[in-house]
């Protein structure tokens, strides 16, 4: 399938464009950059402190580390001492840890298969159903418990969506797929609770429709279920006095269509849209269009930090990609991952950020 056809599937003739969004927000408002990081549990405190200081010295403002609560409790005071913002990175809807005790919490495909028994695409795709009050409470409890950790400034949501009903175009060949329509085995959630809630509101079971994928009401219902969960979690986190951020799909237009993620309605403090352009057969022009659309949508509402996959960025060069993001309205970038950056990458990155800051 060609990129042109993929854009048509998304229901748009192209990404929205607007002008005048690359203007500076003020000379004293320096760029804020983030990194996702993995691992570190086996490192000593001294090694971790040295790594965090290296991030700080190379124009990183905040860190999004993965790990358990004990690891977070260990690094929180160190990050506070170094002066890095710390948002605990945790998967949200894609969590497999409750399958044994609560298999009913998990999403069901249009084919009637639970992700407990038949995960789509890959074995770790174990999607919770956002319609369930128990799932909502599970997430609220988890994220508010994180808020009690010393040195933690906020929490970071990932996999905060449904399963990919349509994969990004460049990833489809990996699974021998041509997804020019919504396939039932990747279409979620049709669990009894989702179906009964929808029928109560609209008078029909989605499975009784000739083609549920054509129903705007059914699509909207699932968008709304996820938005409700995210915003209730955000309210709880804010009540704890902490910030909340999320990794989301490139634009709300793309996200609503392929992962049922209406992140334009998420009440978050910061967004890190995953501008992973190679997954979409995109180039620097695609990056510019995506960031510009996101800046237009988020202007005045929340911070925009363009999420960059280092493996993709190296194809065009860190300087060109970072410049493109900032020139089109991002307040900084977030790099996947900080541990993958080499010394030569940091030299280029810190130099371009310094230059951009001088011009703001």
URFENDA-V621802 format. One record per helix or strand of 3 or more residues. SS is the DSSP state (@ for helix, = for strand). FROM is the first residue (numbers start at 1). TO is the last residue. If there is no record, write none. Layout:
BEGIN
SS:FROM:TO  SS:FROM:TO
END
This chain:
BEGIN
@:3:9  =:34:37  @:45:57  =:62:66  @:69:82  =:85:91  @:103:105  @:133:146  =:154:158  @:169:175  @:184:186  @:192:202  @:206:208  @:212:214  @:216:239  =:243:248  @:252:258  @:263:265  =:270:274  @:277:280  @:284:298  =:303:309  @:310:316  @:318:327  =:332:336  @:338:340  @:343:358
END
